[in-house]
């Protein structure tokens, strides 16, 4: 009888960024998510994996998809959930994020899922509390579960990550999604090119191992995936391009540009979309688009992350 290699053992208590994960750990999350994906197809959409656990959602920044996805993921694992939003809370009265977390931790919480407008906030909490911490987006730093669900979707649709060429297009400067995707894709052997106007692509981004282009038309025929980022107007302090119309003219993905791509190019968007700005409706709703598939896969990925950090804590 042939001796089998020992199975992978997850040991991490927190998930605060993909920068802290190995390629093997990223693949293990993806494989675990694959095993949870079929739960959503059952007539009773629950498993007892986190029964008796409490997941607190600390959202210091507005969110719809990410918050609901984590809340539903915890519910499908049979965990109890607490929802905290900064508006109307003690934070509005001057309480620090750490004191808020410590007070909620004292109620017997097992996992914190935190979204915060300040970069590094989840890392700060993870180093100072006993509860597991999952980063649901911090400032312009990282959004690890969004990148994981993007990578999961690419692997599902294209069968691999290694050797793919992925274009991340748009507001790179303000995008935590872009940074996490670059980190994760590079660790798994993909080539990444970031595309956008010079005012939205920091010169330092190439240090992350990606290439930079300021012309979407030049890269269209080369890439296997186009990940179109939302223009984050709320983060602008001044004019970064002449007009929305001009941005769309040079960097928007429309049917004419899609026709110049590889036949099976994958079109992605982390949402929410500015239809008619970074992507047109016919492309967003077309056959190459996997935007709704990303949302569905996000549930399985977040179930996997909550399950794994719970295992790591034990």
URMO-V588988 format. One record per backbone hydrogen bond with DSSP energy under -0.5 kcal/mol. CO is the residue of the C=O (numbers start at 0). NH is the residue of the N-H. E is the energy in kcal/mol with one decimal. If there is no record, write none. Layout:
BEGIN
CO/NH/E
CO/NH/E
END
This chain:
BEGIN
7/9/-0.6
14/134/-2.9
16/19/-0.9
17/20/-1.6
21/25/-2.1
22/26/-2.4
23/27/-1.9
24/28/-1.9
25/29/-2.2
26/30/-2.7
27/31/-2.4
28/32/-2.5
29/33/-1.8
30/34/-1.4
31/35/-1.1
32/36/-1.2
33/37/-0.5
35/38/-1.6
36/39/-1.0
37/40/-1.4
38/41/-1.3
42/44/-0.6
43/45/-1.8
47/50/-1.7
49/52/-2.3
52/79/-2.7
53/55/-0.5
53/109/-2.3
53/110/-1.8
54/56/-0.5
54/81/-2.1
55/57/-0.8
55/112/-2.8
56/58/-0.9
56/83/-3.3
57/59/-0.8
57/114/-2.5
58/85/-1.4
63/67/-2.4
64/68/-2.7
65/69/-2.4
66/70/-2.5
67/71/-2.6
68/72/-2.3
69/73/-2.5
70/74/-1.9
71/75/-2.5
72/76/-1.0
73/78/-2.6
74/77/-1.7
75/46/-2.8
76/49/-3.0
77/51/-0.7
79/54/-3.2
81/56/-3.6
81/83/-0.5
83/58/-2.9
85/88/-2.0
85/91/-0.6
88/91/-0.7
89/92/-0.9
89/94/-2.1
90/93/-1.7
95/99/-2.3
96/100/-2.5
97/101/-2.6
98/102/-2.2
99/103/-2.1
100/104/-2.8
101/105/-1.6
103/106/-1.4
104/107/-2.1
104/108/-0.7
109/131/-1.7
110/55/-3.0
111/113/-0.6
111/133/-2.8
112/57/-3.1
113/135/-3.3
114/59/-2.8
115/138/-2.7
116/118/-0.5
117/120/-1.6
119/123/-2.3
120/124/-2.1
121/125/-2.7
122/126/-1.5
124/127/-2.0
124/128/-1.4
131/111/-3.3
132/14/-2.6
133/113/-2.6
133/135/-0.6
134/144/-0.6
136/115/-2.3
137/140/-2.6
137/141/-0.7
141/137/-2.0
142/145/-0.6
142/146/-1.8
143/147/-2.3
144/148/-2.1
145/149/-2.0
146/150/-2.8
147/151/-2.6
148/152/-2.1
149/153/-2.2
150/154/-2.6
151/155/-2.2
152/156/-2.5
153/157/-3.0
154/158/-1.6
160/163/-2.1
163/165/-0.5
163/190/-3.2
164/223/-3.0
164/224/-1.4
165/167/-0.5
165/192/-2.6
166/168/-0.6
166/226/-3.2
167/194/-2.7
168/228/-3.1
169/171/-1.9
171/174/-1.1
173/175/-0.7
174/178/-1.3
175/142/-0.8
175/179/-2.2
176/180/-2.4
177/181/-2.6
178/182/-2.2
179/183/-2.7
180/184/-2.9
181/185/-2.2
182/186/-1.9
183/187/-1.3
184/189/-2.7
185/188/-1.3
188/162/-2.3
190/165/-3.1
191/210/-2.3
192/167/-2.4
193/212/-2.6
194/169/-3.2
196/199/-2.3
197/200/-0.8
199/171/-0.7
199/172/-2.1
201/204/-1.5
202/205/-0.8
203/206/-1.6
204/207/-2.0
204/209/-0.6
205/208/-1.8
210/193/-2.8
212/195/-1.5
214/218/-0.6
215/218/-1.0
215/219/-1.1
218/221/-1.7
218/222/-1.1
219/261/-0.6
222/261/-0.5
223/265/-2.4
224/166/-2.9
224/226/-0.5
225/227/-0.8
225/267/-3.0
226/168/-2.6
226/228/-0.6
229/231/-0.7
230/232/-1.7
231/234/-2.2
232/235/-1.4
237/239/-0.5
242/246/-2.2
243/247/-2.6
244/248/-1.9
245/249/-1.6
246/250/-3.1
247/251/-1.6
249/215/-0.6
251/253/-0.7
252/279/-2.1
253/257/-2.6
254/258/-1.9
256/259/-1.4
257/260/-1.7
261/264/-1.9
264/266/-0.5
265/225/-3.2
265/267/-0.5
266/289/-2.3
267/227/-2.7
272/274/-0.9
273/276/-2.3
273/277/-1.0
273/278/-0.8
277/252/-1.9
278/275/-3.2
278/276/-0.6
279/283/-2.7
280/284/-2.2
282/285/-1.2
285/288/-0.9
287/266/-2.4
289/293/-2.0
290/294/-1.5
291/295/-2.2
292/296/-2.7
293/297/-1.8
294/298/-0.8
295/298/-0.7
295/299/-0.9
296/300/-2.5
297/301/-2.3
298/302/-2.0
299/303/-2.2
300/304/-2.3
301/305/-2.4
302/306/-2.3
303/307/-2.6
304/308/-2.6
305/309/-1.5
306/310/-1.9
307/311/-2.8
308/312/-2.0
309/313/-1.2
END
